């Protein structure tokens, strides 16, 4: 059983709608929730007219990761974890 300080990893795919392109969504995962965020892949149009997609590896305690995911859910962003998508 993991303790509060045990580091975990969680891979997610995140859709960022064009309305959020100017918002520091990923930066807040780092600054507000203490996560280490590694961008594994990303698609974001140069003109920022469409949605962006990010494959992220989140590193932190289970609590930090869950709090960060709750933040993203609160923004009503689409999130897939690696159990739903497989090994992308």
Secondary structure, 3 states (H helix, E strand, C coil): CCCCCCEEEEEEEEEECHHHCCCCHHHHHHHCCCCEEEEEEEECCCCCCCCEEEEEEEEEEHHHHHHHHHHHHHCCCEEEEHHHHCCC
